Amino acid sequence: MVKVYLLLGSNLGNRENYLKQAEGCIETEAGAVLQCSDIYETQSWGKTDAPDYLNQVLLIKTTLPPQELLARLLSIELILGRKREEKWGARTIDIDILFYGDEIIEEPNLVIPHPEMHNRRFTLEPLAQIAPDLIHPTLHQTITELKNNLKDKLDVKKIYF
């Protein structure tokens, strides 16, 4: 069993519902959900005229190897209506693998740890909530340290439903 951190994001339709549906599908198709961050609302990153996102980090435990996990997560995105029409375009659901244990993976379709996570407040805020002392295996800093050194100034706020 490997512990994996996933980032979920949605900025189309009933965003909260898409996050909940994704969590249920992940539990069924990928592995047991051990922990969930709160949900954060975030300004769109990369394409600033897009609707705001809801983001959440999940910690799961899985027996799936990284490529199989990726395939299942991509399948969940399709089931939940994800369309890949433009880079950073609006989406019903996006599921990114942030960490797969402490492995470092560099393959054409999969890079872990996620190569941009340390630059993105919308990733580090929810991740720091559930794994503040987790050490990034290539940057050798805790998630809290990475968050505290961010240059990203996008507005990220915890949402209370």
C-alpha positions in Angstrom: 0.0 0.0 0.0 1.2 3.4 -1.0 0.0 6.8 0.4 -0.9 9.2 -2.4 -1.8 12.9 -2.3 -4.3 14.0 -4.9 -5.5 17.5 -5.8 -9.1 17.9 -7.0 -10.4 21.0 -8.7 -13.6 22.1 -10.4 -14.8 25.3 -11.9 -17.8 24.4 -13.9 -21.4 23.5 -12.9 -22.0 22.3 -9.3 -18.4 22.4 -8.2 -18.9 21.0 -4.7 -20.9 18.1 -6.2 -18.2 17.3 -8.7 -15.6 17.2 -5.8 -17.9 14.8 -3.8 -18.5 12.6 -6.9 -14.8 12.5 -7.6 -14.1 11.5 -4.0 -16.6 8.6 -4.2 -15.2 7.4 -7.6 -11.7 7.5 -6.2 -12.7 5.5 -3.2 -14.3 2.9 -5.5 -11.7 2.8 -8.3 -8.4 3.9 -6.8 -8.0 3.4 -3.1 -9.3 4.2 0.3 -9.6 7.9 1.2 -7.8 8.4 4.4 -8.1 12.2 4.8 -9.6 15.2 3.0 -8.7 18.8 3.3 -11.3 21.5 3.6 -12.5 22.9 0.3 -10.9 26.1 -0.9 -12.1 28.6 -3.4 -9.4 29.8 -5.7 -9.0 32.3 -8.5 -8.3 30.6 -11.8 -4.6 30.0 -12.4 -3.1 30.2 -15.9 -6.3 31.4 -17.5 -7.4 34.3 -15.4 -10.7 35.0 -17.1 -12.1 31.5 -16.2 -14.5 30.9 -13.3 -13.1 30.4 -9.8 -12.2 26.9 -8.7 -13.0 24.8 -5.7 -10.0 22.8 -4.7 -9.4 20.0 -2.2 -6.6 17.6 -1.4 -7.2 14.0 -0.6 -4.9 11.5 0.9 -5.5 8.0 -0.3 -4.0 4.6 0.2 -3.7 2.5 -2.9 -2.2 -0.8 -4.3 -2.2 0.6 -7.8 1.1 1.3 -9.6 1.5 4.9 -10.7 0.5 4.5 -14.3 -2.6 2.4 -13.5 -3.6 5.0 -10.9 -3.2 7.7 -13.5 -5.3 5.8 -16.0 -8.1 5.3 -13.4 -8.1 9.0 -12.4 -8.3 10.1 -16.1 -11.2 7.7 -16.5 -13.0 9.3 -13.5 -12.4 12.7 -15.1 -14.1 11.5 -18.3 -17.0 9.9 -16.4 -17.6 13.3 -14.6 -17.6 15.2 -17.9 -14.1 16.5 -18.2 -13.3 17.8 -21.7 -9.7 18.6 -22.6 -10.2 21.4 -25.2 -7.7 24.0 -24.1 -4.8 24.3 -21.7 -6.0 25.6 -18.3 -9.5 25.6 -19.7 -12.6 25.4 -17.4 -13.4 21.9 -16.3 -16.0 19.9 -14.3 -13.2 18.0 -12.5 -9.4 17.8 -12.6 -7.5 15.3 -10.5 -3.7 15.6 -10.2 -1.3 13.2 -8.5 0.8 15.4 -6.2 2.8 12.7 -4.4 3.0 8.9 -4.8 4.7 7.9 -1.6 8.2 9.4 -1.7 8.8 8.2 -5.3 10.2 10.5 -8.0 8.8 9.6 -11.4 9.7 11.2 -14.7 7.9 9.6 -17.6 6.5 11.3 -20.7 2.9 11.3 -19.4 3.5 11.3 -15.6 5.8 13.5 -13.5 5.7 13.0 -9.7 6.0 15.0 -7.5 3.7 17.3 -9.5 6.2 19.6 -11.2 4.3 22.9 -10.5 2.8 22.3 -7.1 5.4 24.3 -5.2 4.5 27.4 -7.3 0.7 27.2 -6.7 -1.1 28.5 -3.6 -4.3 26.6 -4.6 -2.3 23.4 -4.1 -0.2 24.2 -1.1 -3.0 25.7 1.1 -5.1 22.5 1.2 -2.1 20.2 1.2 -0.5 22.1 4.2 -3.8 21.7 6.1 -3.5 17.9 6.1 0.3 17.4 5.6 2.2 20.4 6.9 5.3 18.5 7.7 5.4 16.3 4.6 8.8 16.8 3.0 9.0 17.3 -0.8 11.4 14.5 -2.0 13.2 16.7 -4.5 13.0 20.2 -3.0 13.7 18.9 0.6 11.4 21.3 2.2 8.2 20.8 4.2 4.9 21.7 2.6 4.6 24.5 5.2 8.0 25.9 4.2 7.0 25.8 0.5 3.7 27.5 1.2 5.5 30.2 3.3 7.9 30.9 0.5 5.3 31.2 -2.3 5.4 34.1 -4.7 1.9 33.2 -5.9 -0.6 35.9 -4.7 -3.8 34.4 -6.0 -6.7 34.6 -3.6 -7.3 31.2 -1.9 -9.9 31.0 0.8 -11.5 28.2 2.8 -15.1 27.6 2.0 -17.7 26.7 4.7 -20.8 24.8 3.4 
